[in-house]
Structures are given as C-alpha cells and as structure tokens.
Amino acid sequence: MKKVLLGFAAAAMVIGGIYFSSPSEAQDNYDISSSPETVSQNIVISQFYGGGGQTGAQFTHDFVELFNRGESPVSLAGWSVQYASQNGTNWLPASPLPNVSLQPGQYFLIQFASNGAIGSPLPTPDFIAPVLDPEGFIPNLSATTGKLALVNNSTRLPANPCPSESSIIDLVGYGPNVSCFEGQPTPVLSVTTAGRRNSNGCADTDNNLVDFSIAAPTPRNTASPANACNLGGTLQAAGAADPSNVAPGNLTLLTVTVTPATGPPSTGITVNGNLSNIGGSNPQIFFDDGTNGDETAGDNIFSFIATIPAGSQSGIRNIPIAVADAQSRTASTNITLTITAQADPSSNMLLGNPSNATTDVNNPTNYLLVKSQWVASYHRDRGIPNWISWHLDTTWLGSTNRQDDYRPDTSLPAGWYQVVPADYSGSGFDRGHHCPSGDRTKTVADNSATFFMTNMMPQAPANNQGPWAQLEEYLRSLVNSGNEIYIIAGTYGTGGTGTNGGVTNTIAAGKVTVPNRTWKIAVVLPNGSNDLDRITKTTRVIAVDMPNSQSIGLSTPWRNFRTTARQIEARTGHTFFTNVRPNIRRVLKLKLDNQ
C-alpha cells in the first residue's frame, strides 16, 4: 500500500478518559507517507468522503470506511486513521480505534466532522472520531484532495509529506496534485462523490487510480452485509522502485512482489513491465532467478535493474506491470518513480575536479560522467576513465550481494562507442573496478552501478586481485573503524602485461586502451560533518602508483607502492585537492603515508 491524504482540524481535549492533543489552530495540515508497497492481505481503506454537511452534500458527516479483504479476523485495537492535507507535512494526531475484531468481508465505519446540517445522517458509525479541541472541532477531511493513512498503531506519523513507516497498512492520495499516494492518485472528489474501492473493497493493486472509483458515497458499517473476497483464487501483485527518485544516467531496482493464488495454486508465474516511459523495452521480463537484481530465487519477488537514459526530463513516470500464471489468471499493478535533476556530484567530488572535466559532448577526452554512486572523467577515445572519484562512509555499506551485472553504459552521449563486457574476453586482463563493488553494498542499485563498463579498466589480474584489492579492503576497514574517506583512482600511460604475456596496448579492436599504471589517492577523516573545514595539515593521505603488470605479484603488499599525490600529479597532469584551502593543499600533496 502507499500514500493517502486526509485533512483534519486540530486541538486538544479529554474524551472517554483519553487525552488527545494537537496544535491550537482550527485547521492545521498534517502529512503522511507510504509504507513499503505491498498488497494488503487484510485491512484496507475501502471508502472515504469529505463533503459532509456542505451545500449539495449527500451526508451530514465526513467518513472513512475500512474493510477486511482477507480470510481471517483482524483486531483494530490501537490502530488509527491519520490525515494530512494535499501537500501537508504534519499528520493529525491519532485517535486509537476500539478493540473490534473485524471479520473477513466486514466493513467498519468511522465518522468524522460535519461542515453543516445538509445531507442524510450516516448509518450508525462504528467509531466517532473524537473532538480534538475545546472549540468543538472534529477531524475534517478535504472534500476534494488530501491523503489518508491507515496505521497499525496510534503514534503520530513523522512530519513528512510521504512517511515510509512500516506501520502504514494502507495509503490513499486523492486529487491529481496530492503529494503522497500509491501508484497514482485518484481523481479529484467533490461534495457529492466519494472514493470507493472497487469490487466492494476487494481490489488492491497498490495503485489508487486503478483501485478506486469516484462515485456517490455508500457508507457501510459492521452491520452491513459481508463481502467475501476469495483471495485464495486471486493472483495479486504490488510494485516498487528502489530508489524511487533517480537521476538521469543512474539505476533503479524495479521489483514486483507477487502473491500467488492458492485455489488452485499458481504455477508458471510471469511478470512483464512496459518500460517505454523510461526509455526501456516493452515488454520487459522481470526475473525471480537470482539475476538482474533479484536477491533470492523463487521467492515470488520479480526484479529488473533499469537505467534511466541520460537527458531524460524530470518528472513522474508510471510503469505498467502485467502478471500471469499458468492457470490463466492475471493481475496488474503499477510502479511509480520520479526522475530528478542530474545527480549531484558534490559529495563524491568534494575535494575537487582534478582535470576540470565537463559535461560538454565536445570534450570527449575529459567528459564528466555523473552517477549517484561515483563521478568520472571519461576518455571516449581510450574507452576507460581518466579518473573516478567517490566518497566512502558507513552509509554506503550494507549486506547487498555482489551483482556481477557488467554492462555497457547507455548514458554516454549518442554516437559514442559503449564498451561491452565481451570486449575484455580473452584479453588476459580483468574488468578492473575503479570504484569497487565492495564500497557500494547498501542497495542493489548502488552495487549494480559499479558494474557499468565506464567504471572499468583492463587490469592485470595480479594487480587487480593482489595489492589493489588489499588496499580496497584496508580502506573499508578504516571506515568500519569510525572514519570516512574521499577516494580518487585512475590510470595513465599505455601498455600493460596480462596473463597472455607481453605488452598489450589495446583490446577490443583498438577501442579500449590498456593502461601502463594504476593509481589511487585516499584522504582519511574521522566521521563528522563540514568535511572540507575539518581537513588539516595532519590529515592522513594514502597515495599509491602500481604497474599494470602480472609481474606485480599477487601477494605483494600495497604499501610497497606508496607515493605522493604530487608525484601522481606530475605523471598524469591532474591537479588534486583544488577545493581544499591552499596552505593545507600544498602539505597534503607532499605527504608520503607511513602507517
């Protein structure tokens, strides 16, 4: 379920021995967010109405109706329905629901405020939202646009337009410009219409637009006829994107969680998405076999890693998903993601731009390639980076498995050759990472971004798997000991020695240059903030320069190749630490690490 809006008035009072408090204003906006997108197997918001008592209203009071679409009773004790305005960031303080066990197929009616005496009384409500201030205000929903959240506790949601608390069971955003919703918001409501969940409350695809119809309100309570949903015979699905906000040229992991039918059991489940809205294929197969970003084979979570094309315009994109099983049952859902402005390179390139790389396509030998996970100066004619820069702290580290999904970088400018994994096949060189896979393990998308071929170099295996890997592991150990590190790595020269013997200058029919040397510089700081201001003359700097050759030896310690940033500058033509204060910059460049 995802995002929903509702509006209330706020204040404080004691009712039934329970104290409810809120800001003193007569009308405050509160905001809610969404829980992880998962189809609810039991309680959902099945209907809502905010026009109560107004001119032309059907009923005297606003209301929210809940429904048990599952197959087992569910207690509502301590749960709450929370409301926020269209773009609000504060959620109405919650009033705990009573200890009612809602049976399968049963409805539960909550009465909210009235804006006047016009309309018919509601059927007997199962719960009346209490007065929230001494003036007599009761929660009042917007008649046209807002957001509602069903929460499995009565803790007020955090001040956020779209919270992501796991306690959110269902979320509805109504009105086209609302800030929080599942999939897509419903159309706008009016004093004569309500949002009504389709199939008498049984429908749930995690897309408010698909799940709800706008029609005359028909409130139902626990005394209304029950409506069994028979979910056991229904195939269900819910989609999500991680991250759901992604910049052009970057990755997002698209997942579809399928709930198989049980009567008879689903077999042969397939998931296909229409990725044409983000420059992808239609149809695009999603995978549940441990590949393409799928973490666990056979768990009914189908995955695909999508690349947002460079130059994509900002805005919301909706990706339709079609699910089917071998029993001819189908389900549909929707994945919503937001394409944002170009990724901000500030964190990964905090210390400076060593070659003054730019995003000008007319600068092909020093092209600034920006990912959320790393920033590069790419050399089109060499087919490898000049350098790649990234920031490493514990926020980048987690438990995500190594993806090994080497692939061309489709975000390169049109007409540029995109190096492919096969270009390295049989060359005698590894596809060597600049930014390591092990430095980006927080999410699947982060780790997958390290396998773009634009992050690779033809690296002698003894170099890549020997002292280079040792240094990567050492730097991560420093991070796990309370430090953060700014790292830049690159190559220079032409001609390396791989496992085929002899010097090789290029591979891939001349499209990829084999470098002669590999280098790396790391600036180590204790964890903190305002990092540039914390860099001093005593800050540790680790710099290495290694031959790209099998002769390096797998067991040779990385410390044998220590040098200074100044020496690497002289060999590459780059200028390091340009954002650091000049008097400190000069000292850092001359440091030769001895720890």
HUCORZI-V95737 format. One record per residue. RES is the residue in one small letter. PHI is phi in degrees with one decimal (NA if undefined). PSI is psi in whole degrees, -180 to 180 (none if undefined). D_CENTER is the distance of its C-alpha to the mean C-alpha in Angstrom with 1 decimal. Layout:
# HUCORZI-V95737
RES & PHI & PSI & D_CENTER
RES & PHI & PSI & D_CENTER
This chain:
# HUCORZI-V95737
m & NA & 160 & 15.7
k & -132.5 & -115 & 13.9
k & -111.5 & 141 & 15.3
v & -143.5 & 153 & 19.0
l & -124.9 & 143 & 21.4
l & -151.3 & 152 & 25.0
g & -116.1 & 143 & 27.4
f & -137.1 & 162 & 30.0
a & -88.1 & 160 & 32.8
a & -136.4 & 153 & 32.8
a & 177.3 & -141 & 35.5
a & -152.6 & 150 & 37.1
m & -170.2 & 170 & 39.7
v & -111.6 & 127 & 41.0
i & -141.7 & 132 & 41.2
g & 57.0 & 29 & 42.3
g & 80.6 & 2 & 42.2
i & -111.8 & 133 & 38.5
y & -96.0 & 128 & 37.6
f & -117.4 & 132 & 34.8
s & -127.6 & 155 & 33.9
s & -167.7 & 172 & 32.0
p & -58.2 & 158 & 32.6
s & -81.2 & -13 & 36.1
e & -63.8 & 149 & 35.2
a & -69.7 & -28 & 36.1
q & -141.8 & 102 & 32.8
d & -111.4 & 152 & 29.6
n & -101.0 & 136 & 26.1
y & -124.2 & 148 & 23.5
d & -117.6 & 149 & 19.8
i & -131.6 & 164 & 17.5
s & -128.4 & -162 & 14.0
s & -120.5 & 151 & 12.6
s & -83.7 & 172 & 12.5
p & -54.3 & 142 & 10.5
e & -72.1 & 106 & 11.7
t & -144.2 & 130 & 15.0
v & -60.9 & 130 & 18.3
s & -72.9 & 132 & 20.7
q & -93.3 & 3 & 23.8
n & -143.4 & -92 & 25.9
i & -86.7 & 134 & 25.7
v & -136.0 & 161 & 24.3
i & -77.9 & 116 & 25.2
s & -102.0 & -17 & 27.7
q & -163.8 & 149 & 29.3
f & -152.8 & 149 & 29.2
y & -150.0 & 131 & 31.8
g & -122.3 & 14 & 32.2
g & -100.5 & 11 & 35.5
g & -52.3 & 126 & 37.8
g & 84.2 & -10 & 41.2
q & -79.1 & 166 & 40.8
t & -55.9 & 125 & 43.2
g & 87.3 & 0 & 42.8
a & -66.5 & 149 & 40.7
q & -81.8 & -32 & 41.0
f & -134.0 & 158 & 40.8
t & -74.8 & -20 & 41.7
h & -130.9 & 151 & 38.5
d & -68.9 & 158 & 34.7
f & -156.2 & 158 & 33.2
v & -127.4 & 133 & 30.2
e & -112.1 & 132 & 30.9
l & -104.9 & 161 & 29.1
f & -150.7 & 140 & 29.7
n & -97.0 & 102 & 29.7
r & -89.1 & 3 & 28.7
g & -89.8 & -164 & 28.9
e & -117.4 & 8 & 31.9
s & -137.4 & 152 & 32.5
p & -63.9 & 149 & 33.4
v & -134.4 & 129 & 30.8
s & -81.1 & 133 & 31.9
l & -93.7 & 6 & 30.5
a & -56.1 & 123 & 32.1
g & 81.8 & -6 & 30.1
w & -71.8 & 171 & 27.3
s & -151.2 & 154 & 26.7
v & -110.5 & 122 & 25.7
q & -117.4 & 147 & 24.2
y & -126.9 & 147 & 24.2
a & -141.4 & 157 & 23.0
s & -73.0 & 177 & 24.1
q & -46.4 & -49 & 22.6
n & -125.2 & 23 & 20.6
g & -69.3 & 160 & 21.6
t & -119.2 & -2 & 19.9
n & -116.5 & 132 & 22.4
w & -98.0 & 143 & 22.8
l & -61.1 & 132 & 26.3
p & -51.5 & 139 & 27.8
a & -87.0 & 144 & 27.8
s & -107.2 & 118 & 31.1
p & -60.8 & 137 & 31.1
l & -74.1 & 157 & 32.1
p & -73.6 & 170 & 35.3
n & -79.7 & 78 & 35.8
v & -113.9 & 132 & 35.9
s & -94.7 & 108 & 35.2
l & -83.9 & 123 & 33.9
q & -80.0 & 160 & 35.3
p & -55.3 & 132 & 33.8
g & 79.5 & 7 & 34.1
q & -101.1 & 148 & 35.1
y & -103.4 & 159 & 34.0
f & -140.2 & 123 & 33.8
l & -106.5 & 124 & 34.7
i & -109.8 & 123 & 33.7
q & -92.4 & 130 & 35.9
f & -109.9 & -150 & 34.6
a & -75.9 & 171 & 36.6
s & -123.6 & 141 & 39.3
n & -101.4 & 10 & 39.9
g & 161.4 & -170 & 43.5
a & -101.4 & 8 & 46.0
i & -82.5 & 140 & 45.3
g & 106.4 & 174 & 44.3
s & -88.9 & 152 & 45.0
p & -64.6 & 150 & 44.2
l & -68.3 & 156 & 41.3
p & -55.0 & 160 & 42.2
t & -51.1 & 115 & 42.6
p & -70.3 & 148 & 39.3
d & -81.3 & -19 & 38.1
f & -156.3 & 134 & 36.7
i & -107.8 & 120 & 37.5
a & -58.9 & 128 & 34.9
p & -71.9 & 158 & 37.1
v & -60.7 & 139 & 38.4
l & -111.1 & 1 & 36.2
d & -157.8 & 166 & 38.7
p & -63.3 & -19 & 42.5
e & -77.0 & -10 & 42.7
g & 94.8 & 13 & 41.9
f & -72.7 & 141 & 38.4
i & -121.4 & 148 & 36.4
p & -45.2 & 128 & 32.7
n & -125.2 & 120 & 32.7
l & -87.9 & 147 & 30.1
s & -65.3 & 140 & 29.7
a & -75.2 & -16 & 31.7
t & -120.6 & -44 & 29.5
t & -152.0 & 136 & 25.8
g & 178.0 & -165 & 23.7
k & -147.5 & 141 & 21.2
l & -127.1 & 144 & 22.0
a & -131.7 & 133 & 20.4
l & -95.5 & 121 & 22.2
v & -121.8 & 140 & 21.8
n & -85.6 & 20 & 23.5
n & -150.6 & -179 & 25.0
s & -110.4 & 19 & 26.6
t & -76.4 & 131 & 24.7
r & -62.3 & 132 & 23.7
l & -63.1 & 150 & 20.0
p & -65.7 & 158 & 18.9
a & -70.7 & 93 & 19.5
n & -158.3 & 136 & 16.2
p & -59.2 & -27 & 16.0
c & -146.2 & 78 & 13.2
p & -61.3 & 156 & 13.3
s & -119.9 & 34 & 11.1
e & -66.2 & 138 & 14.3
s & -68.3 & -13 & 15.0
s & -75.8 & -12 & 18.4
i & -76.5 & 119 & 17.5
i & -89.8 & -39 & 19.2
d & -148.5 & 154 & 19.1
l & -145.5 & 134 & 18.0
v & -133.3 & 129 & 19.8
g & -114.1 & 125 & 19.6
y & -120.3 & 138 & 22.9
g & 101.3 & 137 & 24.0
p & -65.7 & -21 & 22.5
n & -110.2 & 17 & 21.4
v & -70.0 & 152 & 19.9
s & -90.2 & -8 & 16.6
c & -145.0 & 133 & 15.1
f & -170.5 & 171 & 15.5
e & -100.1 & 122 & 14.6
g & 69.7 & -83 & 14.3
q & -141.5 & 146 & 16.9
p & -72.1 & 162 & 19.3
t & -72.3 & 164 & 22.9
p & -63.0 & 171 & 25.7
v & -67.9 & 145 & 27.6
l & -96.1 & -179 & 30.0
s & -149.3 & -179 & 33.6
v & -69.1 & -14 & 36.3
t & -108.3 & 1 & 37.5
t & -130.1 & 154 & 34.3
a & -125.0 & 163 & 31.7
g & -90.5 & 118 & 28.4
r & -119.7 & 122 & 29.5
r & -66.1 & 133 & 27.4
n & -66.3 & 164 & 28.8
s & 56.6 & 38 & 31.1
n & 55.6 & 31 & 32.4
g & 107.3 & -9 & 29.1
c & -79.2 & -27 & 28.3
a & -69.3 & 135 & 25.7
d & -159.2 & 104 & 22.0
t & -116.7 & 8 & 19.4
d & 62.9 & 31 & 16.6
n & -135.5 & 105 & 17.6
n & -56.0 & -37 & 19.8
l & -64.2 & -38 & 21.6
v & -80.6 & -36 & 22.7
d & -78.8 & -24 & 23.4
f & -115.8 & 146 & 25.6
s & -113.5 & 150 & 28.8
i & -98.9 & 115 & 30.4
a & -153.6 & 176 & 34.0
a & -60.3 & 139 & 36.7
p & -66.6 & 139 & 35.9
t & -136.2 & 73 & 37.3
p & -63.0 & 140 & 36.6
r & -127.1 & 148 & 37.1
n & -124.9 & -172 & 37.8
t & -65.5 & -17 & 38.5
a & -88.1 & -7 & 41.9
s & -72.0 & 158 & 40.7
p & -57.4 & 138 & 41.1
a & -72.8 & 155 & 38.3
n & -131.8 & 95 & 36.1
a & -71.8 & 134 & 35.2
c & -93.6 & -20 & 32.1
n & 53.3 & 54 & 32.9
l & -65.5 & -21 & 29.3
g & -62.2 & -26 & 30.9
g & -97.0 & 10 & 31.9
t & -117.7 & 135 & 28.6
l & -85.8 & 132 & 25.7
q & -128.5 & 154 & 22.4
a & -153.0 & 150 & 18.8
a & -143.2 & 139 & 15.3
g & -112.7 & 159 & 12.3
a & -155.7 & 158 & 8.5
a & -126.0 & 137 & 5.7
d & -137.4 & 107 & 3.0
p & -77.1 & 158 & 1.7
s & -87.8 & -13 & 4.0
n & -115.8 & 119 & 6.0
v & -141.5 & 140 & 7.6
a & -88.8 & 155 & 11.3
p & -54.3 & 142 & 14.1
g & 84.1 & -2 & 15.0
n & -110.4 & 177 & 11.6
l & -110.8 & 154 & 9.8
t & -141.9 & 142 & 7.0
l & -92.1 & 116 & 7.8
l & -95.1 & 129 & 9.4
t & -130.6 & 147 & 11.0
v & -128.3 & 117 & 14.0
t & -92.5 & 119 & 15.6
v & -105.2 & 132 & 19.3
t & -102.8 & 107 & 22.0
p & -65.4 & 152 & 25.2
a & -70.0 & 157 & 28.4
t & -116.4 & -10 & 31.1
g & -136.2 & 93 & 34.3
p & -75.1 & 164 & 34.9
p & -62.1 & 141 & 32.0
s & -70.3 & 139 & 29.5
t & -133.4 & 163 & 29.9
g & 58.5 & 42 & 28.8
i & -70.0 & 135 & 25.4
t & -125.8 & 147 & 23.8
v & -131.5 & 128 & 20.5
n & -131.8 & 140 & 20.4
g & -119.4 & 153 & 18.1
n & -98.7 & 100 & 19.2
l & -95.7 & 15 & 17.1
s & -63.6 & -27 & 19.8
n & -69.7 & -16 & 17.8
i & -121.3 & 25 & 15.6
g & 78.5 & 18 & 18.7
g & -105.7 & -163 & 18.5
s & -88.6 & 158 & 21.0
n & -140.6 & 110 & 22.4
p & -85.5 & 157 & 22.6
q & -116.1 & 122 & 20.0
i & -70.1 & 137 & 20.5
f & -101.3 & 152 & 17.7
f & -120.3 & 142 & 18.8
d & -129.1 & 46 & 19.5
d & -126.8 & 17 & 21.7
g & 82.5 & 9 & 19.7
t & -119.3 & 174 & 19.0
n & 55.4 & 37 & 16.4
g & 90.7 & -8 & 13.6
d & -73.6 & 125 & 15.2
e & -85.7 & -36 & 15.9
t & -131.4 & 117 & 18.9
a & -67.7 & 139 & 21.3
g & 77.8 & 15 & 22.9
d & -98.5 & 10 & 20.6
n & 66.6 & 21 & 19.9
i & -109.2 & 111 & 16.2
f & -97.8 & 138 & 16.2
s & -134.2 & 156 & 13.7
f & -158.0 & 134 & 13.6
i & -92.9 & 120 & 12.0
a & -108.0 & 142 & 12.3
t & -102.9 & 127 & 13.4
i & -81.7 & 121 & 13.4
p & -60.2 & 144 & 17.1
a & -59.6 & 144 & 18.5
g & 85.3 & 0 & 20.0
s & -63.3 & 140 & 17.8
q & -77.0 & 148 & 18.4
s & -66.2 & 152 & 15.9
g & 144.8 & 174 & 15.2
i & -83.9 & 136 & 13.7
r & -122.6 & 136 & 13.9
n & -111.6 & 131 & 14.7
i & -114.6 & 107 & 15.0
p & -69.4 & 141 & 17.9
i & -124.9 & 134 & 18.1
a & -117.5 & 130 & 21.5
v & -121.6 & 142 & 22.4
a & -147.0 & 156 & 26.0
d & -124.8 & 173 & 28.1
a & -71.0 & -9 & 31.6
q & -91.6 & 12 & 33.2
s & 70.5 & 18 & 32.4
r & -90.1 & 148 & 30.0
t & -130.8 & 159 & 27.0
a & -148.3 & 158 & 23.8
s & -136.3 & 152 & 21.3
t & -150.9 & -172 & 17.9
n & -146.2 & 138 & 15.4
i & -109.7 & 127 & 11.7
t & -110.3 & 130 & 10.8
l & -137.3 & 160 & 8.6
t & -114.9 & 123 & 9.8
i & -85.9 & 122 & 11.3
t & -100.4 & -179 & 12.1
a & -63.1 & 168 & 15.1
q & -50.2 & 141 & 15.7
a & -53.4 & 141 & 13.9
d & -81.8 & 118 & 16.0
p & -83.2 & 2 & 18.1
s & -60.2 & -42 & 19.7
s & -71.7 & -47 & 18.4
n & -73.7 & -14 & 18.8
m & -128.1 & 36 & 22.1
l & -60.3 & -35 & 23.4
l & -82.6 & -9 & 26.8
g & 136.8 & 174 & 27.6
n & -111.8 & 97 & 27.7
p & -61.2 & -25 & 30.5
s & -121.1 & 11 & 31.6
n & 53.5 & 44 & 30.7
a & -62.8 & 149 & 28.5
t & -133.9 & 165 & 27.6
t & -90.7 & 16 & 25.5
d & -76.7 & 121 & 28.9
v & -64.7 & -15 & 29.3
n & -83.9 & 7 & 33.0
n & -119.0 & 61 & 32.1
p & -71.1 & -17 & 31.3
t & -95.3 & 0 & 32.5
n & -151.6 & 55 & 30.3
y & -91.1 & 127 & 27.2
l & -79.5 & 114 & 24.2
l & -111.3 & 115 & 21.1
v & -110.0 & 120 & 18.0
k & -113.8 & 162 & 14.7
s & -64.6 & -29 & 12.0
q & -93.3 & -23 & 13.4
w & -162.6 & 164 & 17.0
v & -128.7 & 138 & 19.6
a & -131.2 & 153 & 22.7
s & -100.7 & 111 & 26.1
y & -100.9 & 140 & 26.6
h & -109.9 & 102 & 30.2
r & -57.0 & -42 & 30.4
d & -75.2 & -23 & 34.0
r & -93.3 & -18 & 33.4
g & 72.3 & 17 & 30.2
i & -143.7 & 164 & 28.6
p & -73.2 & 153 & 27.2
n & -74.5 & -42 & 29.7
w & -159.8 & 159 & 27.3
i & -134.8 & 137 & 23.6
s & -122.1 & 140 & 22.5
w & -156.4 & 160 & 19.7
h & -106.2 & 139 & 19.3
l & -129.2 & 118 & 19.2
d & -145.4 & -175 & 18.9
t & -67.5 & -19 & 17.8
t & -68.8 & -16 & 14.3
w & -94.6 & -6 & 13.8
l & -108.5 & 138 & 15.6
g & -158.1 & -144 & 14.9
s & -119.8 & 13 & 16.1
t & -64.4 & 136 & 14.2
n & -70.5 & 155 & 17.1
r & -63.6 & 127 & 18.3
q & -82.3 & -34 & 17.2
d & 55.0 & 30 & 20.4
d & -98.7 & 61 & 19.1
y & -54.2 & 135 & 21.3
r & -162.7 & 160 & 21.2
p & -67.1 & 157 & 22.4
d & -96.9 & 102 & 20.4
t & -75.1 & -4 & 20.5
s & -85.3 & -4 & 19.5
l & -64.6 & 155 & 23.0
p & -57.2 & 150 & 25.5
a & -56.4 & 136 & 27.3
g & 91.6 & -14 & 30.4
w & -79.3 & 144 & 29.3
y & -67.3 & 132 & 29.7
q & -101.4 & 111 & 26.5
v & -60.9 & 137 & 27.4
v & -113.7 & 158 & 26.8
p & -55.4 & -36 & 26.8
a & -66.7 & -17 & 30.3
d & -61.9 & -21 & 31.7
y & -95.0 & -11 & 31.9
s & -61.6 & 132 & 33.5
g & 70.6 & 8 & 37.0
s & -81.7 & -19 & 36.9
g & 88.1 & 5 & 37.5
f & -123.9 & 146 & 34.4
d & -75.5 & 156 & 31.0
r & -81.3 & 90 & 27.7
g & -86.3 & 129 & 27.3
h & -73.9 & 142 & 24.0
h & -81.8 & -71 & 24.1
c & -78.3 & 117 & 20.8
p & -71.3 & 151 & 21.0
s & -55.6 & -41 & 18.7
g & -67.5 & -14 & 19.6
d & -89.2 & -3 & 18.3
r & -137.6 & 78 & 14.6
t & -120.9 & 13 & 14.1
k & -72.8 & -43 & 11.2
t & -134.7 & 164 & 8.7
v & -62.4 & -44 & 10.0
a & -62.0 & -40 & 8.6
d & -62.9 & -47 & 10.2
n & -67.1 & -41 & 13.3
s & -61.2 & -33 & 13.7
a & -64.2 & -21 & 13.8
t & -78.3 & -7 & 17.0
f & -102.5 & 9 & 18.7
f & -62.2 & 140 & 19.1
m & -66.5 & -16 & 22.9
t & -71.9 & -10 & 22.8
n & -97.8 & 2 & 22.0
m & -105.3 & 160 & 25.1
m & -141.7 & 149 & 28.8
p & -69.5 & 107 & 31.8
q & -118.9 & 131 & 32.4
a & -56.1 & 130 & 35.5
p & -54.3 & -38 & 34.5
a & -65.3 & -31 & 36.7
n & -73.9 & -54 & 34.8
n & -61.8 & -45 & 31.2
q & -92.2 & -5 & 31.9
g & -104.0 & -115 & 34.4
p & -62.2 & -31 & 34.3
w & -63.0 & -47 & 31.1
a & -65.9 & -37 & 29.2
q & -58.6 & -44 & 31.3
l & -66.8 & -40 & 30.2
e & -57.7 & -47 & 26.4
e & -66.0 & -38 & 27.0
y & -63.8 & -44 & 29.2
l & -63.8 & -39 & 26.6
r & -65.4 & -33 & 24.0
s & -65.2 & -35 & 26.8
l & -65.4 & -40 & 27.4
v & -64.3 & -42 & 23.8
n & -70.9 & -8 & 24.2
s & -103.0 & 14 & 27.4
g & 104.0 & 19 & 26.0
n & -117.4 & 164 & 25.6
e & -126.9 & 152 & 23.1
i & -136.8 & 139 & 24.1
y & -104.3 & 122 & 23.9
i & -123.2 & 142 & 24.7
i & -137.7 & 135 & 26.0
a & -137.3 & 151 & 27.4
g & -168.5 & -166 & 29.4
t & -139.2 & 168 & 32.5
y & -157.1 & 166 & 35.9
g & 77.5 & 177 & 39.0
t & -135.3 & 134 & 39.7
g & 107.4 & 106 & 40.9
g & -126.2 & 167 & 39.6
t & -116.1 & 115 & 41.1
g & -103.5 & -158 & 39.2
t & -75.4 & -12 & 40.5
n & -81.2 & -8 & 42.6
g & 80.0 & 150 & 44.9
g & 77.4 & 166 & 46.1
v & -84.7 & 131 & 44.2
t & -114.9 & 127 & 41.6
n & -91.1 & -39 & 40.8
t & -142.7 & 161 & 38.4
i & -131.9 & 180 & 36.7
a & 56.6 & 47 & 35.4
a & 55.3 & 38 & 38.6
g & 87.2 & -1 & 38.3
k & -80.4 & -19 & 34.8
v & -127.3 & 124 & 33.4
t & -84.3 & 137 & 35.3
v & -91.6 & 117 & 35.9
p & -74.3 & 159 & 35.9
n & -88.6 & -31 & 38.7
r & -136.9 & 151 & 36.9
t & -122.2 & 138 & 33.5
w & -136.7 & 160 & 32.7
k & -153.3 & 143 & 30.2
i & -129.5 & 132 & 30.3
a & -130.2 & 129 & 28.5
v & -107.6 & 118 & 28.9
v & -104.3 & 128 & 28.5
l & -129.6 & 147 & 28.0
p & -65.3 & 151 & 27.9
n & -55.7 & 142 & 24.7
g & 173.4 & -164 & 24.9
s & -125.4 & 176 & 24.1
n & 50.0 & 56 & 25.8
d & -61.2 & -41 & 25.9
l & -59.4 & -38 & 28.2
d & -72.7 & -19 & 30.7
r & -90.6 & -7 & 30.7
i & -77.4 & 124 & 31.8
t & -126.5 & -179 & 35.5
k & -68.0 & -16 & 38.3
t & -95.8 & -2 & 37.8
t & -61.5 & 137 & 34.1
r & -75.0 & 134 & 33.9
v & -126.5 & 125 & 33.3
i & -110.9 & 124 & 33.2
a & -131.1 & 135 & 34.1
v & -134.3 & 153 & 35.1
d & -140.2 & 114 & 36.6
m & -120.0 & 145 & 37.2
p & -71.2 & 139 & 39.1
n & -87.2 & 75 & 37.2
s & -149.4 & 147 & 39.8
q & -64.2 & -22 & 40.5
s & -69.9 & -8 & 43.3
i & -64.6 & -33 & 40.9
g & 87.9 & 124 & 41.0
l & -60.0 & -35 & 38.2
s & -95.7 & 3 & 39.4
t & -65.7 & 128 & 40.2
p & -63.8 & 142 & 38.6
w & -61.9 & -29 & 36.1
r & -63.7 & -20 & 38.2
n & -65.4 & -15 & 41.0
f & -111.4 & 18 & 39.1
r & -67.6 & 144 & 38.5
t & -148.6 & -161 & 39.4
t & -117.4 & 157 & 38.7
a & -62.0 & -33 & 36.3
r & -62.2 & -42 & 39.4
q & -66.4 & -37 & 40.6
i & -68.1 & -37 & 37.4
e & -56.9 & -46 & 37.6
a & -64.0 & -31 & 41.2
r & -87.7 & -22 & 40.2
t & -109.9 & -23 & 37.2
g & 85.0 & 3 & 38.0
h & -81.4 & 165 & 34.8
t & -127.3 & 115 & 34.8
f & -95.4 & 158 & 32.6
f & 62.2 & 35 & 31.5
t & -66.5 & -20 & 32.4
n & -90.7 & -4 & 30.3
v & -86.9 & 148 & 32.2
r & -54.1 & 135 & 35.5
p & -53.7 & -42 & 38.3
n & -67.7 & -30 & 40.5
i & -83.3 & -38 & 37.8
r & -53.9 & -46 & 36.5
r & -61.0 & -39 & 40.0
v & -68.6 & -44 & 40.2
l & -60.9 & -39 & 36.8
k & -65.7 & -24 & 37.7
l & -96.2 & -2 & 40.9
k & -72.4 & 132 & 39.5
l & -113.3 & 110 & 40.2
d & -61.5 & 139 & 38.3
n & -133.3 & 18 & 40.6
q & -91.2 & none & 38.6
